[in-house]
Amino acid sequence: MKVVAEISFEGLEHSNALAALIDEDADKLCAHQKRISSLRVVVSRPQHRHHKGDVYQVHIHATAPDVPDVIVTRELSVTVADDNVYAAFGDASRTVNQQLQV
């Protein structure tokens, strides 16, 4: 059964490009970890700082039968580069993969 990742954006506008990349990476994660039964990804910008730079958060919540839920959050500064949102998701995805390899 194919697991469709639930992707949401909080505190920032929806990005079709980012959602497509996250969906592609989520498909890879679910293909590698076939026991994942649900996957929720939240990309958020909880603070709106004007002088010190904003922070993005990538939050992944994965569930699988017979194992505790895996919840991973990564933060990064917006001032560095928008590409780091993709890197943060990749890092969080790798962590989920490692935690499910029990």
C-alpha positions as a Markdown table, in Angstrom:
| # | Residue | x | y | z |
|---|---|---|---|---|
| 1 | Met | 0.0 | 0.0 | 0.0 |
| 2 | Lys | 1.4 | 3.4 | -1.0 |
| 3 | Val | 1.6 | 5.9 | 1.8 |
| 4 | Val | 0.8 | 9.4 | 0.8 |
| 5 | Ala | 2.6 | 12.0 | 2.9 |
| 6 | Glu | 0.5 | 14.7 | 4.5 |
| 7 | Ile | 2.4 | 17.9 | 3.9 |
| 8 | Ser | 1.4 | 21.3 | 5.4 |
| 9 | Phe | 2.9 | 24.7 | 5.8 |
| 10 | Glu | 2.4 | 26.9 | 8.9 |
| 11 | Gly | 3.4 | 30.5 | 9.1 |
| 12 | Leu | 4.4 | 30.7 | 5.4 |
| 13 | Glu | 2.8 | 30.4 | 2.0 |
| 14 | His | 2.3 | 27.0 | 0.4 |
| 15 | Ser | 5.1 | 26.3 | -2.0 |
| 16 | Asn | 4.3 | 23.8 | -4.8 |
| 17 | Ala | 8.0 | 23.3 | -5.6 |
| 18 | Leu | 8.9 | 22.5 | -2.0 |
| 19 | Ala | 5.8 | 20.3 | -1.6 |
| 20 | Ala | 6.7 | 18.3 | -4.7 |
| 21 | Leu | 10.3 | 17.8 | -3.5 |
| 22 | Ile | 9.2 | 16.7 | -0.1 |
| 23 | Asp | 6.6 | 14.4 | -1.6 |
| 24 | Glu | 9.3 | 12.8 | -3.8 |
| 25 | Asp | 11.6 | 12.3 | -0.9 |
| 26 | Ala | 8.8 | 11.0 | 1.3 |
| 27 | Asp | 8.0 | 8.4 | -1.5 |
| 28 | Lys | 11.6 | 7.3 | -1.3 |
| 29 | Leu | 11.5 | 7.0 | 2.5 |
| 30 | Cys | 8.3 | 5.0 | 2.4 |
| 31 | Ala | 9.7 | 2.8 | -0.4 |
| 32 | His | 12.8 | 2.1 | 1.7 |
| 33 | Gln | 10.8 | 1.7 | 5.0 |
| 34 | Lys | 7.8 | -0.3 | 3.8 |
| 35 | Arg | 6.4 | -0.6 | 7.3 |
| 36 | Ile | 5.6 | 3.2 | 7.5 |
| 37 | Ser | 1.8 | 3.4 | 7.8 |
| 38 | Ser | 1.5 | 7.2 | 7.9 |
| 39 | Leu | 3.8 | 10.2 | 7.3 |
| 40 | Arg | 3.1 | 13.8 | 8.2 |
| 41 | Val | 5.5 | 16.6 | 7.3 |
| 42 | Val | 5.1 | 20.2 | 8.5 |
| 43 | Val | 7.2 | 23.1 | 7.3 |
| 44 | Ser | 6.8 | 26.1 | 9.5 |
| 45 | Arg | 8.2 | 29.5 | 10.2 |
| 46 | Pro | 7.3 | 30.0 | 13.9 |
| 47 | Gln | 9.0 | 33.4 | 14.3 |
| 48 | His | 9.0 | 36.5 | 12.1 |
| 49 | Arg | 12.2 | 38.3 | 13.0 |
| 50 | His | 13.2 | 41.3 | 10.9 |
| 51 | His | 16.8 | 41.9 | 12.1 |
| 52 | Lys | 18.2 | 38.6 | 13.2 |
| 53 | Gly | 16.7 | 36.4 | 10.5 |
| 54 | Asp | 13.8 | 33.9 | 10.6 |
| 55 | Val | 13.9 | 30.2 | 11.4 |
| 56 | Tyr | 12.3 | 27.4 | 9.4 |
| 57 | Gln | 11.3 | 24.2 | 11.1 |
| 58 | Val | 10.8 | 20.9 | 9.3 |
| 59 | His | 8.9 | 18.4 | 11.4 |
| 60 | Ile | 8.3 | 14.8 | 10.4 |
| 61 | His | 5.9 | 12.4 | 12.3 |
| 62 | Ala | 6.0 | 8.8 | 11.0 |
| 63 | Thr | 4.0 | 5.9 | 12.3 |
| 64 | Ala | 4.6 | 2.2 | 11.8 |
| 65 | Pro | 3.0 | -0.9 | 13.3 |
| 66 | Asp | 4.7 | -2.4 | 16.4 |
| 67 | Val | 7.1 | 0.5 | 16.9 |
| 68 | Pro | 6.9 | 3.8 | 18.7 |
| 69 | Asp | 6.0 | 6.8 | 16.6 |
| 70 | Val | 9.1 | 8.6 | 15.2 |
| 71 | Ile | 9.0 | 12.4 | 15.5 |
| 72 | Val | 11.9 | 14.4 | 14.2 |
| 73 | Thr | 12.3 | 18.2 | 14.0 |
| 74 | Arg | 15.1 | 20.2 | 12.3 |
| 75 | Glu | 15.6 | 24.0 | 12.4 |
| 76 | Leu | 17.5 | 26.2 | 10.1 |
| 77 | Ser | 18.0 | 29.9 | 9.6 |
| 78 | Val | 16.2 | 31.5 | 6.6 |
| 79 | Thr | 19.1 | 34.0 | 6.2 |
| 80 | Val | 21.5 | 31.3 | 5.0 |
| 81 | Ala | 19.6 | 30.1 | 1.9 |
| 82 | Asp | 16.2 | 28.7 | 1.0 |
| 83 | Asp | 17.8 | 25.6 | -0.3 |
| 84 | Asn | 18.5 | 24.6 | 3.4 |
| 85 | Val | 14.8 | 23.8 | 3.8 |
| 86 | Tyr | 15.4 | 20.9 | 1.4 |
| 87 | Ala | 18.6 | 20.0 | 3.3 |
| 88 | Ala | 16.7 | 20.1 | 6.6 |
| 89 | Phe | 14.0 | 17.8 | 5.3 |
| 90 | Gly | 16.7 | 15.4 | 3.9 |
| 91 | Asp | 18.4 | 15.3 | 7.3 |
| 92 | Ala | 15.1 | 14.7 | 9.1 |
| 93 | Ser | 14.2 | 12.0 | 6.6 |
| 94 | Arg | 17.5 | 10.2 | 7.1 |
| 95 | Thr | 16.9 | 10.4 | 10.9 |
| 96 | Val | 13.5 | 8.9 | 10.6 |
| 97 | Asn | 14.9 | 6.1 | 8.4 |
| 98 | Gln | 17.6 | 5.3 | 11.0 |
| 99 | Gln | 15.1 | 5.3 | 13.9 |
| 100 | Leu | 12.9 | 2.9 | 12.0 |
| 101 | Gln | 15.7 | 0.4 | 11.4 |
| 102 | Val | 15.3 | -1.4 | 14.7 |
